[in-house]
């Protein structure tokens, strides 16, 4: 694991050097990396991460052994709510592959939708895609979705593509491609239904004033502190939580602490204020508003989930869109001297802090 972490940190350091050069060149010289250069560079880095995550040793990642065990005890295809994994193992075993190909396949399924969603958002906000990848890799959950919560990571990567393809003005007129992406996210990891429902709620209530989302956000923090949460709203969800936790803690021997988590509230709220600043500078861009409202709504559910074990699995549903909401900082939409360099240093500090915190 130490060797893996060393390589992981070296890759991030190389990306940081490129980002700082690109950001400072834009801030101080007015020159920018070409879009095509950024596109090729993220392909290189994502390929490196694919090899690092996909070819990892069995000792790397707390859940890797569980996936290997899942492979070993697999007796045949079973049709359940998350049958994608069973189908994948059945196919790979049929062709005589080993568990290494299984782990590599899941990493490939993570990298591909991540790449396409980054490209889409980079074009939408006119920003070099390299900056969006940098923000992803700076956040502590990036490594986790590559080596720990792998299935949820793949599911959320597909949710990002779903968000990019979703017509939030006509939620009732989904394209076949969008339906397939959403369904695939669900059969890989059932928690995708939470993100999908949040997307539809935001779309249906698209005319609801933004200030109400902010009000509900802060109200949810107060209620969460008073120990009001998911179990009071949906008492039956406890059974779902317990079954899910069993799969999370199998062979790990520990239980996540439940209760109000101020560190997560601070984390989400810091980014909330950054996004409010960005929103003020760029104006009311419909797709930005849509993703922002999704972030707020999922954060509310996250705060209400503090009563549940492994509530960070809910938090990642909000954190996954942070790079998209940060993206305009690195575009021409916000022309403030040194802001791109400053924001880059901010994310480097975030990376360093959580490297020690974890």
HUZIMO-V653425 format. One record per residue. N is the residue number from 1. RES is the residue in one letter. D_FIRST is the distance of its C-alpha to the first C-alpha in Angstrom with 2 decimals. Layout:
n:N res:RES d_first:D_FIRST
n:N res:RES d_first:D_FIRST
This chain:
n:1 res:X d_first:0.00
n:2 res:X d_first:3.81
n:3 res:X d_first:5.43
n:4 res:X d_first:4.98
n:5 res:X d_first:6.13
n:6 res:X d_first:8.56
n:7 res:X d_first:9.95
n:8 res:X d_first:10.30
n:9 res:X d_first:12.14
n:10 res:X d_first:14.17
n:11 res:X d_first:15.32
n:12 res:X d_first:16.37
n:13 res:X d_first:18.11
n:14 res:X d_first:20.02
n:15 res:X d_first:21.11
n:16 res:X d_first:22.22
n:17 res:X d_first:24.39
n:18 res:X d_first:26.09
n:19 res:X d_first:26.64
n:20 res:X d_first:28.13
n:21 res:X d_first:30.41
n:22 res:X d_first:31.50
n:23 res:X d_first:32.08
n:24 res:X d_first:33.96
n:25 res:X d_first:36.00
n:26 res:X d_first:37.08
n:27 res:X d_first:37.82
n:28 res:X d_first:39.66
n:29 res:X d_first:40.98
n:30 res:X d_first:41.39
n:31 res:X d_first:39.67
n:32 res:X d_first:37.03
n:33 res:X d_first:34.60
n:34 res:X d_first:36.28
n:35 res:X d_first:35.16
n:36 res:X d_first:34.76
n:37 res:X d_first:32.48
n:38 res:X d_first:30.28
n:39 res:X d_first:30.29
n:40 res:X d_first:29.27
n:41 res:X d_first:26.53
n:42 res:X d_first:24.85
n:43 res:X d_first:25.11
n:44 res:X d_first:23.24
n:45 res:X d_first:20.43
n:46 res:X d_first:20.27
n:47 res:X d_first:20.20
n:48 res:X d_first:17.22
n:49 res:X d_first:15.38
n:50 res:X d_first:16.78
n:51 res:X d_first:15.35
n:52 res:X d_first:11.82
n:53 res:X d_first:11.87
n:54 res:X d_first:14.29
n:55 res:X d_first:12.89
n:56 res:X d_first:9.28
n:57 res:X d_first:8.30
n:58 res:X d_first:9.63
n:59 res:X d_first:6.75
n:60 res:X d_first:5.30
n:61 res:X d_first:7.87
n:62 res:X d_first:10.37
n:63 res:X d_first:13.08
n:64 res:X d_first:11.92
n:65 res:X d_first:13.32
n:66 res:X d_first:16.38
n:67 res:X d_first:16.98
n:68 res:X d_first:16.84
n:69 res:X d_first:19.19
n:70 res:X d_first:21.32
n:71 res:X d_first:21.66
n:72 res:X d_first:22.57
n:73 res:X d_first:25.18
n:74 res:X d_first:26.75
n:75 res:X d_first:30.39
n:76 res:X d_first:31.89
n:77 res:X d_first:32.38
n:78 res:X d_first:33.15
n:79 res:X d_first:34.78
n:80 res:X d_first:33.37
n:81 res:X d_first:32.62
n:82 res:X d_first:29.21
n:83 res:X d_first:30.29
n:84 res:X d_first:28.46
n:85 res:X d_first:25.40
n:86 res:X d_first:27.83
n:87 res:X d_first:29.76
n:88 res:X d_first:26.81
n:89 res:X d_first:25.64
n:90 res:X d_first:29.30
n:91 res:X d_first:29.82
n:92 res:X d_first:26.79
n:93 res:X d_first:27.68
n:94 res:X d_first:31.29
n:95 res:X d_first:30.45
n:96 res:X d_first:28.38
n:97 res:X d_first:24.89
n:98 res:X d_first:21.71
n:99 res:X d_first:18.99
n:100 res:X d_first:17.02
n:101 res:X d_first:20.00
n:102 res:X d_first:19.99
n:103 res:X d_first:16.53
n:104 res:X d_first:17.58
n:105 res:X d_first:20.93
n:106 res:X d_first:19.72
n:107 res:X d_first:17.78
n:108 res:X d_first:21.07
n:109 res:X d_first:23.01
n:110 res:X d_first:21.02
n:111 res:X d_first:21.47
n:112 res:X d_first:25.15
n:113 res:X d_first:26.66
n:114 res:X d_first:24.63
n:115 res:X d_first:26.19
n:116 res:X d_first:29.66
n:117 res:X d_first:29.64
n:118 res:X d_first:28.63
n:119 res:X d_first:31.42
n:120 res:X d_first:33.90
n:121 res:X d_first:33.36
n:122 res:X d_first:33.38
n:123 res:X d_first:36.78
n:124 res:X d_first:38.03
n:125 res:X d_first:37.47
n:126 res:X d_first:37.99
n:127 res:X d_first:34.69
n:128 res:X d_first:32.47
n:129 res:X d_first:29.63
n:130 res:X d_first:27.15
n:131 res:X d_first:27.61
n:132 res:X d_first:26.85
n:133 res:X d_first:23.56
n:134 res:X d_first:22.73
n:135 res:X d_first:23.50
n:136 res:X d_first:21.35
n:137 res:X d_first:18.22
n:138 res:X d_first:19.17
n:139 res:X d_first:19.16
n:140 res:X d_first:16.31
n:141 res:X d_first:16.85
n:142 res:X d_first:16.19
n:143 res:X d_first:12.43
n:144 res:X d_first:13.22
n:145 res:X d_first:15.89
n:146 res:X d_first:13.76
n:147 res:X d_first:11.07
n:148 res:X d_first:12.77
n:149 res:X d_first:16.53
n:150 res:X d_first:16.97
n:151 res:X d_first:20.62
n:152 res:X d_first:21.73
n:153 res:X d_first:20.12
n:154 res:X d_first:22.15
n:155 res:X d_first:25.13
n:156 res:X d_first:25.06
n:157 res:X d_first:24.80
n:158 res:X d_first:27.95
n:159 res:X d_first:29.48
n:160 res:X d_first:29.21
n:161 res:X d_first:31.15
n:162 res:X d_first:33.54
n:163 res:X d_first:34.19
n:164 res:X d_first:34.90
n:165 res:X d_first:37.31
n:166 res:X d_first:38.87
n:167 res:X d_first:42.46
n:168 res:X d_first:42.57
n:169 res:X d_first:46.34
n:170 res:X d_first:46.98
n:171 res:X d_first:44.40
n:172 res:X d_first:46.84
n:173 res:X d_first:46.89
n:174 res:X d_first:43.41
n:175 res:X d_first:43.06
n:176 res:X d_first:41.99
n:177 res:X d_first:38.85
n:178 res:X d_first:37.87
n:179 res:X d_first:38.59
n:180 res:X d_first:36.44
n:181 res:X d_first:33.45
n:182 res:X d_first:33.91
n:183 res:X d_first:34.39
n:184 res:X d_first:31.30
n:185 res:X d_first:29.20
n:186 res:X d_first:30.82
n:187 res:X d_first:30.36
n:188 res:X d_first:26.65
n:189 res:X d_first:26.22
n:190 res:X d_first:29.34
n:191 res:X d_first:28.39
n:192 res:X d_first:29.49
n:193 res:X d_first:32.99
n:194 res:X d_first:32.55
n:195 res:X d_first:31.85
n:196 res:X d_first:34.63
n:197 res:X d_first:37.09
n:198 res:X d_first:36.33
n:199 res:X d_first:36.99
n:200 res:X d_first:40.28
n:201 res:X d_first:41.34
n:202 res:X d_first:40.88
n:203 res:X d_first:42.81
n:204 res:X d_first:45.61
n:205 res:X d_first:45.92
n:206 res:X d_first:45.66
n:207 res:X d_first:48.82
n:208 res:X d_first:47.60
n:209 res:X d_first:47.71
n:210 res:X d_first:44.41
n:211 res:X d_first:45.38
n:212 res:X d_first:45.28
n:213 res:X d_first:41.60
n:214 res:X d_first:41.02
n:215 res:X d_first:43.25
n:216 res:X d_first:41.50
n:217 res:X d_first:38.09
n:218 res:X d_first:39.19
n:219 res:X d_first:41.21
n:220 res:X d_first:38.18
n:221 res:X d_first:36.41
n:222 res:X d_first:39.47
n:223 res:X d_first:39.70
n:224 res:X d_first:36.04
n:225 res:X d_first:36.55
n:226 res:X d_first:39.56
n:227 res:X d_first:37.36
n:228 res:X d_first:38.92
n:229 res:X d_first:36.55
n:230 res:X d_first:35.80
n:231 res:X d_first:37.05
n:232 res:X d_first:40.39
n:233 res:X d_first:40.75
n:234 res:X d_first:39.55
n:235 res:X d_first:39.69
n:236 res:X d_first:38.84
n:237 res:X d_first:35.41
n:238 res:X d_first:34.20
n:239 res:X d_first:34.21
n:240 res:X d_first:32.07
n:241 res:X d_first:29.61
n:242 res:X d_first:29.42
n:243 res:X d_first:28.84
n:244 res:X d_first:26.07
n:245 res:X d_first:24.38
n:246 res:X d_first:24.54
n:247 res:X d_first:22.40
n:248 res:X d_first:19.89
n:249 res:X d_first:19.57
n:250 res:X d_first:19.89
n:251 res:X d_first:17.70
n:252 res:X d_first:16.19
n:253 res:X d_first:19.04
n:254 res:X d_first:19.51
n:255 res:X d_first:22.00
n:256 res:X d_first:21.92
n:257 res:X d_first:24.65
n:258 res:X d_first:27.71
n:259 res:X d_first:30.33
n:260 res:X d_first:31.03
n:261 res:X d_first:28.04
n:262 res:X d_first:29.52
n:263 res:X d_first:26.26
n:264 res:X d_first:26.17
n:265 res:X d_first:29.91
n:266 res:X d_first:29.68
n:267 res:X d_first:26.91
n:268 res:X d_first:28.99
n:269 res:X d_first:32.20
n:270 res:X d_first:31.14
n:271 res:X d_first:30.52
n:272 res:X d_first:33.75
n:273 res:X d_first:35.72
n:274 res:X d_first:34.11
n:275 res:X d_first:35.09
n:276 res:X d_first:38.57
n:277 res:X d_first:38.96
n:278 res:X d_first:38.02
n:279 res:X d_first:40.36
n:280 res:X d_first:43.15
n:281 res:X d_first:42.77
n:282 res:X d_first:42.54
n:283 res:X d_first:45.00
n:284 res:X d_first:44.86
n:285 res:X d_first:43.15
n:286 res:X d_first:43.28
n:287 res:X d_first:39.81
n:288 res:X d_first:38.24
n:289 res:X d_first:40.30
n:290 res:X d_first:39.15
n:291 res:X d_first:35.39
n:292 res:X d_first:35.98
n:293 res:X d_first:37.91
n:294 res:X d_first:35.19
n:295 res:X d_first:32.69
n:296 res:X d_first:35.19
n:297 res:X d_first:35.97
n:298 res:X d_first:32.40
n:299 res:X d_first:31.70
n:300 res:X d_first:34.70
n:301 res:X d_first:33.31
n:302 res:X d_first:29.95
n:303 res:X d_first:31.81
n:304 res:X d_first:33.82
n:305 res:X d_first:30.75
n:306 res:X d_first:29.62
n:307 res:X d_first:31.36
n:308 res:X d_first:28.93
n:309 res:X d_first:25.54
n:310 res:X d_first:22.67
n:311 res:X d_first:25.09
n:312 res:X d_first:22.39
n:313 res:X d_first:22.59
n:314 res:X d_first:26.11
n:315 res:X d_first:25.19
n:316 res:X d_first:23.11
n:317 res:X d_first:26.39
n:318 res:X d_first:27.85
n:319 res:X d_first:24.94
n:320 res:X d_first:24.69
n:321 res:X d_first:28.10
n:322 res:X d_first:27.49
n:323 res:X d_first:26.95
n:324 res:X d_first:30.23
n:325 res:X d_first:32.12
n:326 res:X d_first:30.92
n:327 res:X d_first:31.89
n:328 res:X d_first:35.55
n:329 res:X d_first:34.57
n:330 res:X d_first:33.70
n:331 res:X d_first:36.88
n:332 res:X d_first:40.49
n:333 res:X d_first:41.33
n:334 res:X d_first:40.35
n:335 res:X d_first:41.80
n:336 res:X d_first:41.04
n:337 res:X d_first:40.47
n:338 res:X d_first:36.95
n:339 res:X d_first:35.64
n:340 res:X d_first:33.15
n:341 res:X d_first:31.76
n:342 res:X d_first:31.75
n:343 res:X d_first:29.96
n:344 res:X d_first:27.27
n:345 res:X d_first:26.75
n:346 res:X d_first:26.75
n:347 res:X d_first:23.80
n:348 res:X d_first:21.88
n:349 res:X d_first:22.62
n:350 res:X d_first:21.53
n:351 res:X d_first:18.11
n:352 res:X d_first:17.80
n:353 res:X d_first:19.25
n:354 res:X d_first:16.95
n:355 res:X d_first:13.82
n:356 res:X d_first:15.29
n:357 res:X d_first:16.96
n:358 res:X d_first:14.04
